[in-house]
Amino acid sequence: MHPDDWHGTQDLDAFLARAGAFLRSRPDLHTVTLTVTEGLRTGGAHAYGSEPPVFGLLERDGEVRATYFQTPPHKLSVTALTTEDADSLAAHLDGLGRPLPGIGADRETAAAFAAAWQARTGATATLQQRQRLYGLGTLTVPEPVPEGRARVAGEADRERLVRWYGEFIASIGEHAATDADTWAAARIAAGRITIWETPDGTPVSMAGVTPQVAGQVRVAPVYTPAHLRGRGYAGAVTAEVSRAARDAGAEEVLLFTDLANPTSNALYQRIGYRPVTDFAVYGFSE
């Protein structure tokens, strides 16, 4: 493959017009691209940062075979590539001269691109996280169910959600896509955060869902403050948002886990989530 076979653009509508059918062909594997482009479509070009995003696609024989996007300052996200295609993408992006802090993709693609980028630019590629993408099979509410109930978060929960979101981002060592207040306000307005509260009305855990795009939604984030963990709250609220997503018509309910956390991986499997494929995140440094 030649780097000229990749076509970059900052025009979201043009990108989706050409790549939309390809992305919808595997909404589970393409969940990140589908979700982020929907966020950009509804929230504007700066929904994930002050710099405009960039998109690209690989075409062969008149068909789209792969895509990428980056919302600076965040990492590159790429659909599945062969080793040769990963090398040609590295050449293409190197030619654009854009800063590239890292990549997130399926495990083989991420490793192939990281190696190609390191060889081409001299940057150091460091594996930062191993992830697993799960899809919901038969939903099972984990036993025992803790006392309390689930409810959709409202405006009165805003201050707590801002705090929890900040704690969640800090716990995973990532940079927030948006500021916490904007994040909370948007999700409260859309009804996309569910809280588990104890019988006395104390909120103890939260789970969110992405908008439904191409029949898929993704559960994210799931967070319980450290001092409240181990009591079944995360399992209960995740089961509830998963059920609600199914009831709302989602054909696929997905979530990512950090493979370094055996507790969460075991929990989601008890709820009925089944592995789809593994992903990896690499950081690049000079």
ABEGO torsion letter per residue (X at the ends): XBAAABBBBABAAAAAAAAAAAAAABAAAAAAAAAAAAAAAAAEAAAAEABBBBBBBBBBGGBBABBBBBBOABBBBBBBBBAAAAAAAAAAAAAAGBBBAEBBBBAAAAAAAAAAAAAAAGBBBBBABBBBBBBBBBBBBBOBBBBEBBBBBBAAAAAAAAAAAAAAAAAAGBBBABBAAAAAAAAAAAGABBBBBBAAGBBABBBBBBBBBGGBBBBOBBBBBAAABGAGAAAAAAAAAAAAAAAAGBABBBBBBBAABAAAAAAAAAAGBBBABBBBBBBBBX
